[in-house]
Amino acid sequence: MLIKKPTKIVNNFNLAILSINLFWLMALYPARLGADSSALLQMIRDGKSTDWWTGAFYWFLRITSINGHYPQLTSAIQLTVLTCSVIFFLNSLPILQKTKNVIALIFFATPIHGFFAMSLSHDLTQTAGIILLVSIELRNLQNKKILNFPLILLIASLLLLTTHTGIVLVFLALARNYRKLNWKWLFTLALISALIATFSSTGLSKGLNVHGNYLKTSNIKFNWMLAGLKCVAQHPEADLSIEDWGVLKKIANEENWKVAVSCHNYDEQLGTLDLSRSGYQLGSQEFFETYISIAAKNPAVVAMSHIQRARGALPPLLFQPPDNQVPLDVSIPVGQGTNTALQTGPELLHPSNDLSGEENNKPTIFSILEIPAQGAAFIFNQASWFWGWGGLWLSVYFILLIVLLKGVKVWKIVLSTSPLITIHLLLLIAIPTSLPRYYMFSIILGLLLSLITISNAVLKRK
């Protein structure tokens, strides 16, 4: 409930929120399934496993979907989790309760909420976890008491452990809140998090087959370095020594290194290297020394490779926006070079189910409801460079939070934003490409603060 007192107005608001989420659940039934979630669901159904998307997320999806056969149950749980985290965030702000209810209704009615919440992905669970952490920071900033604080921090931690980057945020959160936890709770939360992060992958396959190449999960943490090396090696004027090439050739053939591809997506870059055929140990001292040597001699190329991949997570003015999901060049014939939804580029709102057979048992009424839902998503996707620019919305969130929390020192507000700043810094280093799902938490929080600011301005005029 948004308000604890069971008044008629409160019940109406809660009923409206329930109705909106029920609409998304039916209209996008059983879920929005992208390539990653489709592949993982099919693996689960076939009795296979992988810890590629973390062991914690594998078990979350397998259990909630009942061995992959009922993804609609997972999407319903995800929808509930995101809804509750947003409500918890709104209740952390010093605004009128009526304003909170109105903002909740507006936000939940947007396709940004509906499509993202219905997309099976560990980016959803991470987003909910980060929103909970930010809400805890805001309550601490205002000296608000947090009921069931250890439980909320535990829930946030469990959600974050479904991503590789989330593990860093879990221990950052414990360090930030150690004074509010007694040593028993601190030890318990740290132990639970460490055990899940360590043992959730036990018995699972330690990699993933991608286009016939078996990629090891343990090598994920080196991909951003390999991508940087690839950008340098393919550059015709790169400064590379004989010793550098000696190591690079142990990882992949020289011809593969020199194939010129864009540096905006490291999956495409690494795909040209055919890494599965190499038994080279990426974590060796030789590898690190070679990376440092090449990066030191070619800093601009390496820096630009990170900026191109992370441009959607970077702030405006200094950096360019991400690509638009719908082509902006009207001179190109409509649909040329795009999919059947006439869309290309980053997937802000994923419109389809990429797992065959999922639409066969969809009730007719659900298909009818999907028409307005897809129409709204289609409109938002026209300007996905704007709606999906995480760095822009993080800037909006930070500025509007300073305005909202008048009297609070700016450095304290900066600390309260530490979960967002930390994850954006991690994305700058290791993000595969600029897809809004990687930084949807900043988009959601920036949008919510914008709606609150507009609402407050309207109320003041009245």
C-alpha positions as CSV (number, residue, x, y, z in Angstrom):
1,M,0.0,0.0,0.0
2,L,1.2,3.5,-0.7
3,I,-0.6,4.9,2.4
4,K,-1.2,2.8,5.5
5,K,-4.5,4.3,6.5
6,P,-7.2,2.4,4.6
7,T,-9.2,5.4,3.3
8,K,-11.4,5.3,0.3
9,I,-8.9,7.5,-1.7
10,V,-6.0,5.2,-0.7
11,N,-7.9,2.1,-1.8
12,N,-8.7,3.8,-5.1
13,F,-5.0,4.6,-5.7
14,N,-3.9,1.1,-4.8
15,L,-6.6,-0.4,-7.0
16,A,-5.5,1.9,-9.8
17,I,-1.9,0.8,-9.5
18,L,-2.9,-2.9,-9.3
19,S,-5.1,-2.4,-12.5
20,I,-2.2,-0.7,-14.4
21,N,0.2,-3.5,-13.6
22,L,-2.4,-6.1,-14.4
23,F,-2.8,-4.5,-17.8
24,W,1.0,-4.8,-18.5
25,L,0.9,-8.4,-17.3
26,M,-1.8,-9.3,-19.7
27,A,-0.8,-7.1,-22.6
28,L,2.8,-8.3,-22.6
29,Y,2.0,-11.9,-21.6
30,P,3.9,-14.1,-21.0
31,A,6.9,-11.7,-21.0
32,R,9.3,-9.7,-23.2
33,L,12.0,-12.2,-24.1
34,G,15.2,-10.9,-25.6
35,A,18.1,-13.0,-26.9
36,D,19.8,-13.6,-23.6
37,S,16.6,-14.5,-21.6
38,S,15.4,-16.7,-24.5
39,A,18.7,-18.6,-24.6
40,L,18.7,-19.1,-20.8
41,L,15.0,-20.3,-20.7
42,Q,15.7,-22.8,-23.5
43,M,18.7,-24.1,-21.7
44,I,16.7,-24.6,-18.5
45,R,14.0,-26.4,-20.5
46,D,16.6,-28.6,-22.1
47,G,18.1,-29.5,-18.7
48,K,21.3,-27.5,-19.3
49,S,22.8,-24.9,-17.1
50,T,25.2,-21.9,-17.2
51,D,26.5,-19.3,-14.8
52,W,27.1,-16.8,-17.6
53,W,24.5,-14.4,-16.2
54,T,25.6,-15.4,-12.6
55,G,24.5,-18.6,-10.8
56,A,22.1,-16.6,-8.7
57,F,20.1,-15.4,-11.7
58,Y,20.1,-18.9,-13.2
59,W,18.4,-20.2,-10.0
60,F,16.1,-17.3,-9.8
61,L,14.8,-17.8,-13.3
62,R,14.7,-21.6,-13.0
63,I,12.8,-21.6,-9.7
64,T,10.3,-18.7,-10.5
65,S,9.6,-20.0,-14.0
66,I,9.2,-23.6,-12.7
67,N,12.1,-25.1,-14.8
68,G,11.5,-22.6,-17.6
69,H,8.0,-23.6,-18.5
70,Y,6.1,-20.7,-17.0
71,P,8.0,-17.4,-17.7
72,Q,4.8,-15.5,-17.0
73,L,5.3,-16.3,-13.3
74,T,8.8,-14.8,-13.4
75,S,7.5,-11.7,-15.2
76,A,4.7,-11.3,-12.6
77,I,7.3,-11.5,-9.8
78,Q,9.6,-9.0,-11.6
79,L,6.7,-6.6,-12.1
80,T,5.9,-6.8,-8.4
81,V,9.5,-6.3,-7.3
82,L,10.0,-3.2,-9.5
83,T,6.7,-1.7,-8.4
84,C,7.5,-2.2,-4.7
85,S,11.0,-0.8,-5.1
86,V,9.7,2.4,-6.8
87,I,7.0,2.8,-4.1
88,F,9.7,2.4,-1.4
89,F,11.8,5.1,-3.2
90,L,8.9,7.5,-3.4
91,N,8.2,7.1,0.3
92,S,11.8,8.0,1.0
93,L,11.3,11.5,-0.4
94,P,10.0,14.6,1.5
95,I,6.9,15.2,-0.6
96,L,3.2,15.1,0.0
97,Q,1.6,11.7,0.0
98,K,-0.9,12.8,-2.6
99,T,2.0,13.7,-4.9
100,K,3.6,10.3,-4.3
101,N,0.4,8.5,-5.4
102,V,-0.1,10.6,-8.5
103,I,3.6,10.2,-9.5
104,A,3.3,6.5,-9.0
105,L,0.2,6.3,-11.2
106,I,1.8,8.3,-14.0
107,F,5.1,6.3,-13.9
108,F,3.5,2.9,-13.7
109,A,1.4,3.8,-16.7
110,T,4.4,4.5,-18.9
111,P,5.8,1.8,-21.2
112,I,9.2,2.3,-19.6
113,H,7.9,0.7,-16.5
114,G,5.7,-1.9,-18.2
115,F,8.0,-3.2,-20.9
116,F,11.1,-3.1,-18.7
117,A,9.4,-4.9,-15.8
118,M,8.0,-7.5,-18.1
119,S,11.4,-8.2,-19.8
120,L,13.1,-11.2,-18.2
121,S,16.6,-10.0,-17.4
122,H,18.9,-9.8,-14.4
123,D,19.1,-6.1,-15.3
124,L,15.6,-5.8,-13.8
125,T,16.6,-7.4,-10.5
126,Q,19.8,-5.2,-10.4
127,T,17.7,-2.1,-11.1
128,A,15.3,-2.9,-8.2
129,G,18.2,-3.6,-5.9
130,I,19.9,-0.3,-6.7
131,I,16.7,1.7,-6.2
132,L,16.3,0.1,-2.8
133,L,19.9,1.1,-1.9
134,V,19.4,4.7,-3.1
135,S,16.2,4.8,-1.0
136,I,18.1,3.6,2.1
137,E,20.7,6.3,1.4
138,L,17.9,9.0,1.1
139,R,16.3,7.9,4.4
140,N,19.6,8.0,6.2
141,L,20.3,11.4,4.7
142,Q,17.0,12.7,6.3
143,N,17.5,10.7,9.5
144,K,14.3,8.7,8.8
145,K,13.9,5.4,10.7
146,I,13.8,2.4,8.4
147,L,11.5,-0.3,9.6
148,N,12.9,-3.8,9.1
149,F,16.1,-2.3,7.9
150,P,18.2,-5.5,7.9
151,L,15.5,-7.3,5.9
152,I,15.3,-4.6,3.3
153,L,19.1,-4.5,2.9
154,L,19.1,-8.3,2.6
155,I,16.4,-8.1,-0.2
156,A,18.5,-5.5,-2.0
157,S,21.6,-7.7,-1.7
158,L,19.9,-10.8,-3.1
159,L,18.6,-8.8,-6.0
160,L,22.0,-7.3,-6.7
161,L,23.7,-10.7,-6.6
162,T,22.0,-11.6,-9.8
163,T,24.6,-9.6,-11.7
164,H,28.4,-9.6,-11.8
165,T,28.6,-5.8,-11.1
166,G,26.0,-6.1,-8.3
167,I,28.4,-8.0,-6.1
168,V,30.5,-4.8,-5.7
169,L,27.4,-2.8,-4.7
170,V,26.5,-5.3,-2.0
171,F,29.7,-4.9,-0.1
172,L,29.7,-1.2,-0.7
173,A,26.2,-1.1,0.9
174,L,27.3,-3.1,3.9
175,A,30.3,-0.8,4.4
176,R,28.0,2.3,4.0
177,N,25.5,1.0,6.6
178,Y,27.7,-0.7,9.1
179,R,26.9,1.8,11.8
180,K,23.1,1.1,11.5
181,L,23.6,-2.7,11.8
182,N,24.8,-4.5,14.9
183,W,27.7,-6.8,14.3
184,K,25.5,-9.9,14.2
185,W,23.4,-8.5,11.3
186,L,26.5,-7.2,9.5
187,F,28.2,-10.6,9.8
188,T,25.0,-12.4,8.7
189,L,24.4,-10.3,5.6
190,A,28.0,-10.4,4.6
191,L,28.1,-14.2,5.1
192,I,24.9,-14.8,3.1
193,S,26.1,-12.6,0.3
194,A,29.5,-14.2,0.1
195,L,28.0,-17.7,0.2
196,I,25.5,-17.0,-2.6
197,A,28.1,-15.3,-4.7
198,T,30.5,-18.2,-4.2
199,F,28.3,-21.3,-4.3
200,S,25.3,-20.4,-6.5
201,S,27.4,-21.5,-9.5
202,T,28.2,-24.9,-8.0
203,G,27.3,-27.6,-10.4
204,L,26.5,-25.2,-13.3
205,S,28.3,-25.0,-16.6
206,K,31.1,-22.4,-16.4
207,G,30.5,-20.8,-19.7
208,L,28.2,-20.4,-22.8
209,N,28.2,-21.5,-26.4
210,V,28.0,-18.5,-28.6
211,H,27.8,-19.1,-32.4
212,G,29.7,-22.4,-32.0
213,N,32.4,-20.8,-29.7
214,Y,32.5,-21.9,-26.1
215,L,33.2,-18.8,-23.9
216,K,34.3,-19.2,-20.3
217,T,32.4,-17.2,-17.7
218,S,35.7,-16.7,-15.8
219,N,36.9,-14.7,-18.8
220,I,34.1,-12.1,-18.7
221,K,36.1,-9.8,-16.4
222,F,38.8,-9.6,-19.1
223,N,36.6,-8.8,-22.0
224,W,36.9,-5.0,-21.6
225,M,40.7,-5.3,-21.8
226,L,40.5,-7.6,-24.8
227,A,38.1,-5.1,-26.5
228,G,40.6,-2.3,-25.9
229,L,43.4,-4.4,-27.3
230,K,41.3,-5.2,-30.4
231,C,40.7,-1.5,-31.0
232,V,44.4,-0.8,-30.9
233,A,45.5,-3.8,-32.9
234,Q,43.2,-3.0,-35.8
235,H,44.3,0.6,-36.0
236,P,46.6,1.1,-38.9
237,E,48.8,3.6,-37.0
238,A,48.9,1.8,-33.6
239,D,52.1,1.7,-31.7
240,L,52.7,-2.0,-31.1
241,S,56.1,-3.7,-30.5
242,I,57.2,-7.1,-31.6
243,E,56.8,-8.3,-28.0
244,D,53.3,-7.0,-27.9
245,W,52.4,-8.9,-31.1
246,G,54.0,-12.0,-29.7
247,V,51.5,-12.1,-26.9
248,L,48.5,-11.0,-29.0
249,K,49.2,-13.9,-31.4
250,K,49.0,-16.3,-28.5
251,I,45.4,-15.1,-27.9
252,A,44.2,-15.0,-31.6
253,N,45.6,-15.0,-35.1
254,E,47.1,-11.7,-36.4
255,E,44.5,-11.6,-39.2
256,N,41.7,-11.7,-36.6
257,W,43.2,-8.9,-34.6
258,K,43.4,-6.7,-37.8
259,V,39.8,-7.2,-38.9
260,A,38.4,-3.7,-38.7
261,V,35.1,-3.6,-36.7
262,S,33.4,-0.9,-34.7
263,C,34.5,-0.5,-31.1
264,H,31.0,0.4,-29.8
265,N,30.1,-3.3,-29.0
266,Y,32.7,-5.6,-27.5
267,D,30.7,-8.7,-28.4
268,E,31.2,-7.9,-32.0
269,Q,34.9,-7.2,-31.5
270,L,35.5,-10.4,-29.5
271,G,33.5,-12.4,-32.0
272,T,36.1,-11.7,-34.7
273,L,38.9,-13.1,-32.5
274,D,37.5,-16.6,-32.2
275,L,38.8,-16.9,-28.6
276,S,37.5,-20.4,-28.0
277,R,40.3,-21.9,-30.1
278,S,43.0,-20.4,-27.9
279,G,44.0,-21.9,-24.6
280,Y,45.8,-18.8,-23.5
281,Q,45.3,-17.8,-19.8
282,L,44.0,-14.3,-19.9
283,G,44.6,-13.7,-16.2
284,S,48.4,-14.3,-16.5
285,Q,51.0,-11.7,-15.6
286,E,52.1,-11.6,-19.2
287,F,48.6,-10.7,-20.3
288,F,48.3,-7.8,-17.8
289,E,51.8,-6.5,-18.6
290,T,51.0,-6.5,-22.3
291,Y,47.7,-4.7,-21.8
292,I,49.4,-2.0,-19.7
293,S,52.2,-1.7,-22.3
294,I,49.7,-1.3,-25.2
295,A,47.3,1.0,-23.4
296,A,50.2,3.3,-22.2
297,K,51.4,3.7,-25.8
298,N,47.9,4.1,-27.3
299,P,45.8,5.8,-24.6
300,A,43.5,7.8,-26.9
301,V,42.4,4.6,-28.8
302,V,41.8,2.7,-25.6
303,A,39.9,5.6,-24.0
304,M,37.7,6.1,-27.0
305,S,36.8,2.4,-27.0
306,H,35.5,2.8,-23.5
307,I,33.7,6.0,-24.4
308,Q,32.0,4.5,-27.4
309,R,30.7,1.5,-25.5
310,A,29.6,3.5,-22.5
311,R,28.3,6.7,-24.1
312,G,24.8,6.0,-22.9
313,A,26.0,5.9,-19.3
314,L,28.0,9.1,-19.6
315,P,26.6,12.7,-19.0
316,P,25.5,15.1,-21.7
317,L,27.5,18.1,-23.0
318,L,30.8,16.3,-22.7
319,F,29.7,13.1,-24.4
320,Q,27.5,12.1,-27.3
321,P,24.1,10.4,-26.8
322,P,23.5,6.7,-27.5
323,D,22.2,5.6,-30.9
324,N,18.5,5.9,-31.5
325,Q,16.5,2.7,-31.7
326,V,14.6,4.1,-34.7
327,P,16.8,5.4,-37.6
328,L,16.8,9.2,-37.7
329,D,18.0,9.4,-41.3
330,V,14.7,9.9,-43.2
331,S,16.5,9.6,-46.6
332,I,16.8,5.9,-46.0
333,P,13.8,3.9,-47.2
334,V,11.5,3.0,-44.3
335,G,12.5,-0.3,-42.7
336,Q,15.7,-0.7,-44.6
337,G,18.4,-2.3,-42.4
338,T,16.0,-2.8,-39.5
339,N,13.8,-5.6,-38.1
340,T,10.1,-6.0,-38.7
341,A,9.3,-3.5,-36.0
342,L,11.3,-0.9,-38.0
343,Q,13.7,-0.6,-35.1
344,T,17.5,-0.9,-34.8
345,G,20.2,0.1,-32.3
346,P,19.9,0.0,-28.5
347,E,16.8,-1.8,-27.2
348,L,15.1,0.7,-24.9
349,L,11.8,-1.1,-24.9
350,H,12.1,-4.6,-26.3
351,P,8.9,-5.2,-28.3
352,S,9.1,-8.9,-29.0
353,N,9.4,-12.5,-27.7
354,D,12.4,-14.0,-29.3
355,L,11.6,-17.5,-28.0
356,S,9.5,-19.4,-30.5
357,G,6.2,-20.8,-29.4
358,E,5.6,-18.3,-26.5
359,E,2.7,-16.6,-28.3
360,N,0.8,-19.8,-29.2
361,N,-1.3,-20.0,-26.0
362,K,-1.9,-16.3,-25.6
363,P,-5.6,-15.5,-25.0
364,T,-7.3,-13.3,-27.6
365,I,-8.1,-10.6,-25.1
366,F,-4.4,-10.3,-24.2
367,S,-3.5,-9.9,-27.9
368,I,-6.0,-7.0,-28.1
369,L,-4.5,-5.4,-25.0
370,E,-1.1,-5.6,-26.6
371,I,-2.1,-3.2,-29.4
372,P,-2.2,0.0,-27.2
373,A,0.8,-1.3,-25.2
374,Q,3.0,-1.8,-28.3
375,G,1.7,1.6,-29.7
376,A,2.9,3.4,-26.6
377,A,6.3,1.6,-26.8
378,F,6.6,2.4,-30.4
379,I,6.2,6.1,-29.7
380,F,8.8,6.1,-26.8
381,N,11.2,4.2,-29.0
382,Q,11.1,7.0,-31.5
383,A,13.3,9.0,-29.1
384,S,15.2,6.3,-27.4
385,W,18.4,8.4,-27.5
386,F,16.6,10.6,-25.0
387,W,14.6,8.2,-22.9
388,G,17.4,5.7,-22.9
389,W,20.3,8.0,-22.0
390,G,21.3,7.0,-18.5
391,G,24.0,9.6,-18.2
392,L,21.5,12.4,-19.0
393,W,18.9,11.1,-16.4
394,L,21.6,10.6,-13.8
395,S,22.5,14.3,-14.2
396,V,18.8,15.2,-14.0
397,Y,18.3,13.1,-10.8
398,F,21.3,14.7,-9.1
399,I,20.4,18.3,-9.9
400,L,16.7,17.9,-9.0
401,L,17.6,16.1,-5.8
402,I,19.7,19.1,-4.7
403,V,16.7,21.3,-5.4
404,L,14.3,19.0,-3.6
405,L,16.5,18.5,-0.5
406,K,17.1,22.2,0.2
407,G,19.3,22.8,3.2
408,V,21.1,19.5,2.8
409,K,24.8,19.8,2.1
410,V,25.8,18.9,-1.5
411,W,28.6,16.5,-0.4
412,K,26.0,14.5,1.6
413,I,23.8,14.3,-1.5
414,V,26.8,13.1,-3.5
415,L,27.4,10.3,-0.9
416,S,23.7,9.4,-1.1
417,T,24.1,9.0,-4.8
418,S,27.2,6.7,-4.4
419,P,25.4,3.5,-5.6
420,L,24.6,5.2,-8.9
421,I,28.0,6.8,-9.3
422,T,29.7,3.5,-8.5
423,I,27.7,1.5,-11.0
424,H,28.2,4.1,-13.7
425,L,32.0,4.1,-13.1
426,L,31.9,0.3,-13.4
427,L,29.9,0.5,-16.6
428,L,32.5,3.0,-18.0
429,I,35.1,0.3,-17.6
430,A,33.3,-2.9,-18.4
431,I,29.9,-2.3,-20.2
432,P,29.6,-4.4,-23.3
433,T,27.7,-1.7,-25.3
434,S,25.3,1.2,-24.7
435,L,22.0,-0.6,-24.1
436,P,19.6,1.3,-21.7
437,R,18.8,-1.9,-19.8
438,Y,22.3,-1.7,-18.3
439,Y,21.6,1.7,-16.6
440,M,17.8,1.7,-16.4
441,F,18.0,2.5,-12.6
442,S,19.3,6.0,-13.5
443,I,16.6,6.5,-16.2
444,I,13.8,5.5,-13.8
445,L,15.1,7.7,-10.9
446,G,15.7,10.7,-13.1
447,L,12.2,10.3,-14.6
448,L,10.6,10.1,-11.2
449,L,12.4,13.2,-9.9
450,S,11.3,15.0,-13.1
451,L,7.7,14.1,-12.5
452,I,7.9,15.2,-8.9
453,T,9.4,18.5,-9.8
454,I,6.7,19.2,-12.4
455,S,4.0,18.1,-9.9
456,N,5.4,20.4,-7.2
457,A,5.5,23.3,-9.7
458,V,1.8,22.8,-10.6
459,L,0.8,22.6,-6.9
460,K,2.6,25.8,-6.1
461,R,0.8,27.6,-8.9
462,K,-2.5,26.4,-7.5
